[in-house]
């Protein structure tokens, strides 16, 4: 997506998350890595990187067996969206829109 001189590059990764170990799992930290590590190393101030995970694993299956499972909104803060939600595409586009000043 591009607006004026600002360009946003977003990776969308559809995957199952049944083997993740909570919000600290490296799969769920990819968005943070892109922003902090990769974004800081590329010397182009007009490019913003981000990533979203589209989980094919339903939220209830993901948190099954957890003693204090994170709310779905906590996963969404890490750019994890769930395919089971009818509004996942809207959440994705709103998330990308927030990246463009």
Secondary structure by P-SEA (a helix, b strand, c coil): cccccbbbbbbbbbccccccccccccccaaaaaaaccccccccccccccbbbbbcccccccccccccccccaaaaaaaccccccccaaaaaaaaaaaaacc
